[in-house]
Amino acid sequence: MKIDVKEQDENSMTFIVRDAEVPFVNAIRRIAMMKVPKLAIEDVFIVKNDSAMFDEVLAHRLGLTPLVSDAESIEGLVLPEDCDCDSEKGEYCPRCSVSFSLRETGPKTVYSKDLKSCGDSKIKPVYDTIPLLKLKENQEVDLEAVAKLGIGKDHAKWVPTTVCAYKQYPEIETEEKVDSTVATAVVEACPRGVLDFDSDEGKIEVVDIENCSLCKACVRAAKAAESKCITVGYRENDFIFKIETDGSMPPKEVLLKACDVLDAKKDEFITFSEGGS
């Protein structure tokens, strides 16, 4: 198997996986979404809320506010089920939780930047400008929020990715010579600018094959013109994979953690199949 990174920035990464199989690639996708631990606000203790927003709605907004969860920031934190404290009885400790406070007086719009960490300053909302609620003159909000590690399998707020998808690598074949009228119709039918027509050569050219969505609109356009000038297929064992995160952690880190989880599951399966437990 070979991996080629095509594009990468702070929150997204696109790469090509070659010589792999669908079950493996799909396992990485599912684990990246559902099994990679991430911080999110779990419990909210509201002392005062004079705003027009219901307490439940405010708690929901806080829970969905992305928190910095990269490996460096959450180093030392463990999942609640792996901690010695009894969080089910309202016990919290720095080993499995991070506390935030929010105390503001109106008139103002309260943003995510107003949510202050009571401990590690590295752990904070990813974005400063997420509106949480509006306060009118003399209205107040006073609350404490507790963030914990969790996984997307338990709740959507712990899903680190906003996009995590793959498609099989497209293959497009065209005839050497194509009537200009037919070629123009085929090229214009493509919604993603994958094709172009070289009028000098009389040939349809593939200019951006990785942007092809395999919709086969071009094939249908050719068929409508009673032509077989283009065929669209895919490579069985090559994939284009894209990961985009909510900013809580880099996409490369999500991918590496997903691979670690898959590797651990592989070891568990081997141990079980050999008669262990």
N, C-alpha and C positions, 0 to 999 in steps of 0.2 A: 504494500500500500504506500502511496505517495501523496503528500499534501502540498499544494502550492497556494500561498496567500496572494490574492489578487488586489484586495483593498483593505485598509485597516485605519481606523481612527479611534478616538477616545471611546466611542459608544457603539461602534459597529465593525464587523469584519466579514469579508467575503473570501472564501477559499475553495479550491478545487480538490476533491478527494478522488484519487484514481485507484483502480484495482481493488475496489471494496464491494461489499454486497449490501442490498437494501436493509436486511435485518440489523446489521452493524451500524449503518448510518442512522437508521431510525432510532436505535437504542441510544445513541449519542444525543439525538434531538430530544427524546423524551426525558432523559436524565438531566440535560441542561435546563429544561423547563421545570422539572418536578423534584429533583433530588439535590440540587446545589443549594447549600444553606445561605440565607440572607437575613439581614436585620429588618424588622418592621415593628411598629408599635402594636402591642397586643392588648395592654390594659390601660385605661384612661380613668383617672380619679378626678372628677370635676367638683371643685369647691364652690365656684360661682360662675354663672354664665347668664349675663343679662341680655345677650344678643337675641335676635329673632330666630336664630338657628337652634333646632332641637339638639339636646345633648348627644343623642344617638347618631345624628348626622355629622356632628362635629367629630365624634370619636371615629366614625367611618372615614372621614377625610384625613384624619391624622394617621390612621392605619395604612392608607394608600399613599402617603407621602414617602417617596423613596429616601432611604437613609444610606449614607456611605457605608459600604460593606466589603471593601476590598480586603485582601488577606492581611495587610499591614495593620489596618484599623481595627479589625475584629480579632487580632491575635490574642489567644488566651481565653476567648469566649467559647462556651460550650452550649450545646442544645439543652433546653430545660430538663429533658428526660435523663440527661447524663450528669446533672448537677445534684449535689447533696441536699440543697435546700428544697423545701416543699412549696413550690410555687402555686399549687392548687389550693393551698390554705392561705395564700396572700403573702408568702415569704419570698423575698427577692435578695439576690446577692450580686456583687460585681462580677462574679464568675459566669453568670448566665444572663445578665440583664444590664441595660443602660437606661438611666432615668433622665427625663426631660421635664422642664417646667415651662409654663406659658402664663405670664401675668401681664396683662395689658389693659389700658383704660382708654376709652374713646374720647373724641371722635377719631377713628382711623380704620384702615383696612389692615387686618392682622395677616401677615404673610408667614411662610414657612421659616424665614430667617429669624422670626421672633421666638421660635422654639429653641430653647437653650438647653444644652446638655449639662447635666449636673455632675458629670464625671469626666470622661475622656473627651477632650475638645476635638479630636479627629473625627469622632462619630457625630455627624450632624446631617441635616437635610441636604440632599444633593443639589437642589435648586433653591435659591433664596426667594423667588418671586411666585411661589404657589399660593394663591389666596385661600385662606382658611375660613375667615368670617369677617363681617363688618360690625363695628361698634359705633353706636351713636353717642351723642354727648352724655358723659358721665356713666356710660355703660362699661361694665368690667367683665373680664374673663380671667379665671384663676384655676389652673389645673396642673396635675402631674401626670405624665405619660411614661409608661414602661415599655421599652423595646426589647424584643427577644429574638434569638435566632430561630428560624423555622424553614420549612421547605414548601415548595409550591404545591406538592401533593395535598397538603393540609389546608392551604388557603391561597387565593390568587395574590394576596399582598406580598407573599414570599417568593413569587415567581420573578427571577432576576431579568428575564428576557421579555422584550416587547415583540421581537420577531425572532423566530428560531425555525428555519425551514430549509428544505433542500429540494432540488429537482435534478433529474437525470440530465447528463450533458447532451445538448442537442446535436444532431447531425443533419445537415441540409445538403442535398445534391441537386444541381441544376443542369439543364442541357447546354450544349456548347453554343447553339444558335437559337435565339428566341425572337419571334415576331415582336416588333416594338410595341404594338397595341396591347398584346397579351402581357408582355413584360411589365409595361406601365401599370396595368390593372393589378398584377401580382404584387408589385412593389408597393403600390398605394394601399393594398389590402392589409399589409402588415402594420399592426398598431404600435409597434415598438421600434421602428426604424432599423430593423435587422438587415434589410435588403436594399440594394441600389441597382440601377440599370446602366451598364456601360454601352452607350449608343454606338460608339466606334467599333467595339468588338461584337455588339449584338448579343450580349450575355448578361444574365442576372448575377450580380456579385453579392456575396455574403460579407457584410461589413462589421457586424457585431453579433456573432453567433451566441455569445454567452448571455445576451439580453433576450434571446428567444424564449418565449413562454410555452412553446409547443402547442399553441392554439390552433395551428394549421389553417388560419384564415387565408394565407397565401395559396395553399393547396386547393381550397374551395374556390378561390378566385380563378385559378388555372382551370379547374374542372368546369366552371361555368363558361369558360371560353373554349371548352373542348380541347384542352391541352394537358399534357403530362410533363410540363417543362420543369416542375419542381417536386421534390419529395422531402418530407420532414420526418425524421425519426430520432432515436437517441442511442447513446452508448450504454450498454447494459450495466457496466461496472464503474462508470465515472459519474460524479455528482458535483453540482454547484451548491454549496452550503452557505447560508447567511445567518449570522447571529447579530442581533441588535439588542442592547440592554437599556434599562431605564436610568443608567448612569450610576447605579449603586456599586458596580464593579466593572472592570474592563472586560470586553468580550473574550479576549484570549484567556483570562483567568477563569471565566465560566467554562470555556471549552476544556481547559486542563483539569479543572475540578470534576467535570463530568467524566473525563477519561479515568481519573482516579477512582471515582465511584464505580464505574464499570469494571475496572481492574479488581477492585475489592469484591464485587459480586461474582466475578469469575473465580476468584480464590475460594469463596464460600461454596460455589457450585462444585468445584473440584473436590473440596473436603467432604461435602455431603455425598458425592458419588462414590467416594472411596470408603464410605461407611463411617465417616466422622460425624460430628454434630456442631 
